Amino acid sequence: MDDWNKFSGNTQESGQTDRFEQYRNVSSPSPEPSAAKPARKEKFVTRKVFVVTLIFAMIFSAVIGAGAFALTAHLTGNSVVTKNTNNINLVKATGSELSIQEIVAKNEDSVVAITTESVSTDSWARQYVTNGAGSGVVYSEDGYILTNNHVIEGASSITVTLHDNSTYDATVVAADSQTDVAVLKINASGLTPVTLGDSDSLSVGDLAVVIGNPLGTLAGTATEGIISGLEREITLDGKAMTLLQTSASVNPGNSGGGVFDQYGNLIGLVVAKSSGSDVEGLGFAIPVNTVKAVADSLIKDGYVTGRPALGITIVDLTSASEAMKYGVKVTGVYIKEVTGESAKSAGLQSGDLIYMIDGSQVKSSDMLIREVQKHKVGDTVTLTIVRDDEMKDIEITLQESKSN
């Protein structure tokens, strides 16, 4: 493309203008009048003749050039390939070790399309089937597949389609709603698993290539961009998550697909995009270090081990109407049910308003969960609760959560 621009520029701008200037502005010097020799009559090339000649010359040159290029390609056995200049510039600008084509080629067999069916019931108790779609990545040669929990949640049947269009019924090994990671299993062997990268070593500006199944019908689609942000605190479906941000195009159906770095290694699992109609280039992914820790725990134990919990079920009442619905006067985070032995022993009760944790005011359930996750199982935290219009401090030893 650069050569064509150069060729086009020289003929249309430089050459044509210079020649017209020559014939219009530069005239040959007239000889002195002489009695012996009559003055010679000057000959001029008309503009019409010149233009026609120039057009024929350009066509002739183009034909000769194209013929020579085609002959060379035929003799050498090479195909004519047009490269995307934007991709080349992006690879150079990010210092990528591999081209985008090489990254895709390395991973196209490791990204799968996922389709689901779910049975729903309407207000008239009639059942109907709804279809869904997403993406996933191959985690092991013997058929473990990683995707998002929201891709397969509530599905009555799950189908995985590989890059070669072979299809398999999938079962859910385990899923974690908090991190939105799910592990599936298909009855297959000899698969090509992704190579895991290190999401902790990423920098803003690094190359990012997304491969997935946008719209549920375009499996194997690759889009390119950069890592736009690290450790973005995003709330999805009421759950606080720390995610990577990328400028690579992400669409419905990409969920569960892979984000790959300049070496072709998996660095994230696509989870969401900005839903604003006037927003572009805001895709988010679960860092691969989080994905690996959760997936390994789900495969081994069926839940995420080592996760601290208060042992309570909470409800976030953010409006006066919600507070009235639950029969309370003040909005805030309330205990709906006490489930853990430690919480029961400490004296927590259903209906308690959680006002503070370790001296920090609890403004939302997300904030409370984040504070708890900063601790380890066995740590003690102090909750300030409001019960019967009185404040009370209660110490609770955090237990391991076995729910996902």
N, C-alpha and C positions, 0 to 999 in steps of 0.2 A: 504493500500500500504506500509505503514511503517512496519507493522508486517511481510509482505512477504519479504521485503528487509532484515529484521533482520534474518528471518528464512533461507533465501537463503544464506546470508553471513556466518552464523554459520556452515551450512553443507558444503558449497563449499570451504570456505576459512579456517575457524578455525578447524573444525572437520577433514576434509580430509587431510589437511597438517599435523596435529598433529599425525594422525595414521600412515601415510606413514613414518614420521620421526621415529616413534617408531620402525617400522619393519626394516627400513634401517639403522638407526644409533645406536640403542641400542641393544646390544647382551647380553644374559645371561652370567654370569661369568663361566668360564670353571673350573671343579673340578680338583684337583691335581691328577696326574697319580698314580695308585695303582696296585700292583701286584696281589692283591686278587680280585679286582673288575675292569673289563674292563671299559673303558670310555664309557659313554652313548652317543648315537647319537642324536644331537639336531634336533628338528622338527621345520620347518618354514612354515608359511602360505605364499603362493605365491601371488605376486601382482595381478595377474589375478583373483584369487579366492576372494581376498579382495575387489577388485573393483566391481565384480559381486554381492557380498554380500551387499556391501554398496548401490548399485543402487536399489536392491530389497527392502532394508530397507527404503530408501527414498520414493519409490513408495508406499509401504505399509503405511508409516506414512501419506503421502499426502491423500491417499484414506480414511484412518480412520478419519483424520481431516476434510476433506470435507464432509464426511458423517455425522459426528457429528454436523457440522455447519448447514447443510441442515435440519437435524432432529430438531435442536433447532429452526430454522426459521419456520419450519412447525408447531411445537407444539405451538409456541408463536404467530403465525399468522402474523409475520413481513416479509416484503420484503427485499431482499438483495440489498443494495444501495451502490454504489461505489461513493465516494465523490472526487471532484477535489481538489487535494492538493494545487494547485496554488490559487484557490478561497479562501480556508480556510486561507492560509497564508496572502492573501491580506486583508481579513476581519480583521484578527488579527493585521496586521501591521498598518492599518488605524484606528483601535479602533472603528470599526463600531458597532452600536447597533444591527443591523439586519444582517442576512446572506444574501448573494446575492439571494439565492432562495426565501427568505422571501420578499425581496424588489421586485422581479419580480412578485411573487404571489399577492402582494398588488396592483400592478399597471397594470397587464396584461389586465384587463378590461377597463383601462383608456387610453390606447394607440390604435390608429386606423390607418388603411391603407387608403391612398387617391389615387385615380386614376383620371386622367383628359383626356379630348379630346379637341383638338384645331383645328380650321380650318385655314389652311394657303394657300397662293396663290403663285404659282411659277412665273417665268419670262414670261411664256406664258399665264398668267392669268388663269391658271387651278388651281382649288381648290383641296386640299387633307387634310386628317385628320391625325394629329399627336397625339400620346398618351404619357402621362407623369405619373409619380408616385411619391409619397412622403408619409409622415407620419403626424400624428396630435395627439393632446391630448384632452381628454374630459374636458371642462371647467365648465360645469353645468349639472345638472340632466335633464334639459329640452332641451338639444340638441345643446348647443353652443360648437363649436370645434375650437381649436387654431392650426394654422400651419404657414408656411412661406408664405409671399406674392409671392415669386418667384415660389412656388409650384403650385399656382392656377392662376397666372397672365396670362391673355389672354385666359383662358379656356372657351370653349363653354358649357361644361358639367363637373360636378364634382361628383364623387361617393365616399362615405365614407363606409368602411367595418369595422365592430366591431370585437372584439375578438371571438365572437360566430359565425362569418361568415355571420351575417345578414348585408344587404347592404341598403343604403339610398342615395337618391339624395340630394345634398347639394347646398345651395345658399350662395353667398358671402354677409355677413352683411356689412363689410367694411374692407379695407386693407390699410396698411401704408408702402410705398416703402422705406422710410428712415430707419426705424427700421426692415423692412422685416417681419412684423407681420401681419397676416390676421385672421379674425374671420369668421367662417362658421356657418351655422345653418342647422340642420336636423330635420325632423319631428319625434322626438322620446322623450320618457320620461323614468324616472327611470334609467338613466345612472349612471355610477360610475365616478364622477369627480376626478381629481388628487387633492392631498393635496399640497398646495403651501408652499414652504420653504422660506428661506431668503438668497438670493445670496450675500448680503452684509456681512454675517457672515462666509463665506467660507474661508478656508485656503488652501494653496498649500499642497497637500498630502492627502486631504480628499478623501474618497471613491466616485467614480462616476460610475453609472450604466446607460447605454444608452439602450433604448428600442425603436424599430422602424421597418421600412419596407425596409431594404436594397435591392437594385437592383429591387425594385418594386414587388418582388415575394416572399419575405421571411418575411412576416408580423409576428410580435411578437418576432423578434430576439433580444436577450439581449447580450450586451458586457460589460465588466467591465474594470475599470482602476482607475485613480486618477484625481483630479483637478491638472492640470499641470501649470496653470498660471491664473492670475487675471488681469482684465482691460487691455487686449491686444488690441492695436489700430490696427485694420485691415480695409483695404479698399476693399469692395466688390461691383462690378458693379458700380464703381465710387462713392460709398457712404462710408464715414468714420463711422466705428462702433466700439464700445467698447464691447469686448466679453470675455467669459470664454474660457479657453483652457483645453482640456482633452486628456488623453492618451487612453481612450476607443475607440475601433475601430468604425470608422464612414465611411459609403460608400454612393454612390448615392442611393437615396430613403430614407435615414435616415432623410433628411431635414424635419423639423417640428415635429420630434419625441422628446421624453422627455429625459432629463438627471436628474437622481434621486440621492439623497444623502443617507447617512448611515441610515437615519430614513425612507426612502422610500418617501420623499417629493420631489416635482418637484423643481429643482433649475435652470433649463435652457431649452431652446428650441434649438435643433440642427439646425445649419444654414449652416455650411460649413466644408470642410476638405481641407487639403493641397493637391494641385493637382500635386505636383512633383512626378515623377515616382520613385525617390530614397528617398522619405520621408515617414516615418511611424509614427503613433501615434500622429498626429497633427489634432485633431478635435476641432471645435469651436461651441459655443452656446451663444444665447442671454440670459443674466441674467434674472432670473424669475421676479425680481423686476421691470425691464424695461418692460417685457412682460405683467405683470399685469396692470401697469399704462396705457400702450398703449391699451390693450384689453378693459379695462373698458371704456376708452374714446371713442374707436371705437363703442362699443355697445351702449353707451349713446348718443353720439353726431354725430357719423359717421365720425369723423376725430379726430386727436390728438390736444386737446385744449391746450392753453398756450404756444405753440411753437413759438418763435420769428422768424421774417423773415424780410429781407430787402425790399421785394416787387419787386424783379427783377428776371429775368431769365438770367442765366449766361452760358457761354460756355468757356471751358478750351482749349486753343490753345497751344499745347505743341511742335509743329514742324513748320518749315518754310513753308512746303507745306500746312498745315492747315491755317496758317496765310495768305498765298497768296489766299487761297480759299475764305476767308472772306474779302479780300481786305485791310489787315492791314500789317504793316511792322514788328511789334514786337510780339513775342509770349507772352502769359500771360492769365489772366482771364478777359474776356470781358463781357459787358452787352449786351445780345441779345435782351431783351425786358424789358420795364418798365411796371410793372403790378399794383403796389400798389400806393394808393393815396399819402402816405407819401413820397415815392420815387419820384413821379411826382412833388409834391410840392417843394421838395428839389432841383429839377433841374437836376436829373440824366437823361442821354440820352442813347439810343441805340448806341453801338459802343464805349462807354467809356471804357478805360482800367483801371481796379481797381488795383492800385499799392500798397496801404497800407490801413489797417484798424486800427485805434487808434494807429498809429505810427509803427505798425508791418508790414513788407513787406508781401504781399500776393503772395505766391509761387505756390499755386494751389487752385482749387475750394474747395477741401476738407478742406484745412486750413482755407479758408474764412468761410465755413459753421461751422466749429468747434468754431471759434471765435465768431460768431453770437450766437451760442447755449449756450455760457457762460453767456449770458445776459437774461433779462426778457422782456416780452412785455411791451412797454412804455419807455424802456431805449433808450438813444441817443448814437449813435456811429458816429465816424468821418471817412469818406472814402476819401482817397487821390486818385484822378483819373487823368488820362492823356487824354487830348482832344486837338486835333490839335497841338500836340507837346508841350503842356503847362500843368503843374500840377495845380490842384485845389483841395482844401479841401471842402468837403460837409458834413454837419451834417444831419443825418437821424434818425428819431424816429422809433424804431422797432415796427412793427405791428404783429398781430397774423396771423399765416399762417393757412388757412383753406383747403389747398390742402394736399394730401397724396402722 
